[in-house]
Amino acid sequence: MVENYEQILNTYRQVLNDEELVFVKRDVPSDRLLVSLATHNNHGKYASLVTYFNQFDGDVLFLADRKNSYYLENDRGRRYKTIVAKFVKNYSSEKIVFTGASMAGYAALNMALFFNANAVVNNPQVNLDLTLENSWDELRNNIEKIGIRENIEENTYVTPHRNSVIAALFGRHKLDIANMQPFFEIFTKIPGVGLLFGHCHDQQHGYYYPNVEEFFAMVDKVIEHRRFMTKVNQK
């Protein structure tokens, strides 16, 4: 049964730790979890809610950072990570995929590494200091409101069994070019992680998946590459 936005909200919306979210657990049990993070200035709307609900073959968690804080707020993202932890604990990390673009790409990458899960990201910010220097006024104003900013490549996520796989697409906007180098630093600092990477000609800080089928195909590729990385890291 195909449902619209309001029908999905009425059935699956819940509040946890003072945060409104949507969690879709399928009637037929699934071992896959897609975590969809809404991006900057999404006005509280959940990213791809109707599409993922009706077409993704697995459970889905939807979050929206209404403060535009890169899911950091003023506590380094602890509240959001505590919320997400209550859901991801029920799945194998190799079958968990975070997804987001731009601001939400930062959060998806950050949380995927934190939980040793995976991510499909589009033009993610990585270093918020560089982002501040290369962003437009509205984005810059919101970054300046974040109490404690974190640059992902400066965090330490090394664990004995690190197998995260990240699929990333970057364009040629000055903001995205500035974030590519710190993005690659992550993979030089954290052994065990895998990368699927694309560099596009677009200069508009765009979104590059032409349709949802291509996006779901990338989710499948990430999970498959995770299996490969797990085998590699066992040697």
N, C-alpha and C positions, 0 to 999 in steps of 0.2 A: 504493500500500500504506500503510495507516494503521499508525503505529508508536506505542508507548507511551514514557513518559519514559526508562526504563532502556534500552530498545533504541536510542533516539536517542543517549543518552550513550555507550553502548558503541561506536557507530559513528562519531560525530562529535566526541567530546571530544578536546581536545589541550591541551598545556601550552606556553605561550610567555612568555618572560621571567618564569618562575616563577609565571605566572598560569594557572589552569585555566579554559578557556573552551570554548564549543561553536561551531563554524563549519559551517554547512550550505551547501554549494555544489551546486546542482542539476545533475543529469545533463544536462538540456537547458540550455545556457548562458543566463544571465539578465544583463541590464544594470542590475538594481535590487538594492540592498542595504538591508535593514532591520536596524538595530542595536538590540537589545532589552536594556535595562539593568534589572536587578533592583533593587527599592527597599529601603528601610530594614527591617532585621530580617527579611529573606527567608530567613535561615538557609542561605545558599549555594545555594538553588534558583534556577534560571533562569526568568525571567518569561515565561509563556505559551509555554513550550518546545514542548509537544505541539501546541498550536493553531497557532502560526506555522509549525512544521515541516510540518504536514499541510495547511494551508490558504493560506499566503501564497505568492503567485505571484512568487517571487524568492529570492535568497540571503539568509541570515539569520546574523548574528553575535550570540551571547548572552554577556553578561558579568554577573557577580555580585560586588559589593563586600562581601566577608565581614567587613570591618572597620567597615562602616557609616560610612565616611569621606567620603561624597559623591563618591567616586571621586577624591579629592584626596590621600589618604594624608598623607605629610609632605613631599611634593615638588611641591605645587601641581598634582597630577594628571599629572605628566610621564610616569610609568611607564605609566599607563593610555593616555595619548595616543600614546605610542610603540607600544604594542600595537595600538591601533586603526588607526594610520597604516599598518601593514603590510597591512591589509585594504582600507581605503578607497582606497588608491592605485590599485587595479585597477578603479575605477568612476568614472564621471563624477559630479561633486559634485551635479549637479541630480537624480540618481537615488538619492541616499543619504538615508535618513530615520532619525534617531535617535528612540527613543521611551522614555518612562519616566514615572513618577508620583512626586510628592513629592520625596524625596531623589534618586531616579533621574531625575525631571523636571529637577532642577537640573543633573545630569550630562549629560542629553540636550541641554538647551539650551546648556550650556557647550561641549560637543563639537561640536554642529552649527555654532555660530558660529565656533569655532576652525578647523574644517575647511571652512568655507564650504559646509556641507551644509544639511540641513533637519531639522525636528523636529516630532513630534506629542507634546505633553506635557499632563499632567493635574495640576493643582494644584502646579506646580513651585515649589520655593523658588528665590529669586534672590539675596537679600541675607541672608547667614548671620548677621549681627549682629542684624537684625530677627527672623530665625527663632529665634535663641537666646532672645530676649525673649518670644516668643509661643508657644513649643512646650511640650510636655509633658515630664515629668522624664526619661524614657528617651531621647528624642530630644535633649534638652538635654545630657545627659551625654555622648552620642556626639559631638555638635558640639564640646564643650569639649576632646575628645581630639585633634581635628584640629590638627596642628602649625602650619600656615599656612592660615588661612581666607581665601577669596576671595569677594568680592561681584561677581557677573557684570556688573552695570551699570557697575562701575568699571573693568572691563577694556577694553582698546583692541583692537578687532577690525577696524578700518577698513582695507580693501584697495581697490585700484583697481577691482576687479570683484567687488563684494559683492552676491550675489543670494539669500542664504538666505531661506527661507520657514518661518515658525513657526506651527503651529496649537496654540492653548492654550485649555484650559478651566479656569476658576477657580470655586470655591465661596465661601461666606460665613463659613467658619471664620475666627477671628481671625488665624490663621497665614497663611491665603491672602489675606485682605484686606491684611495688612501687606506681602505680597510683590507685590501688583499694581502699586503705584506704581513700584518699581524695575524691574519687568518692562517697563512702558511707557517708562521712561527709556532702555532699550536701543534702542528704535526711534526715539527722538528723537536719539540720539547716532550711530547707524550708518546712513548713507545706503545705499540699495539693497535693504534687507531688506523682506520682505513679511510680513503678519500676518493670520491667520484666528483670531478671538477669540470666546470665549463666556463669559458670566458667569452662573452657575447660582444658584438659590435655596438649595441645600443648605448646611447649617451644620455638617456632620459631617466635613469633609475627605475627601470620598468620591471614588469613581472613576465617571465619568459616561458612558462609552460603553456603551450598553445591550447590545450584542452585537459580536462580532468583525467582522461584515459592515459595521457602521457605522464601526468603526475602520479597516478596509481602505479604505472609501470616502473617509475623511479623508486617508489616505496618498495616494490617487490625486489628491485635490483639491490637496494640498500640491505634488505634483510638477507638476500642471497650472498652478498659480499660479506656480510657479517659472519655467515657460516664459514666462509673461506678464511677470514681473518682469525676466527676462533681456532681453526685447525692449524694455521700458521703459527699462532702464538702458543700452541701446545708443544711445539718442537723445542 
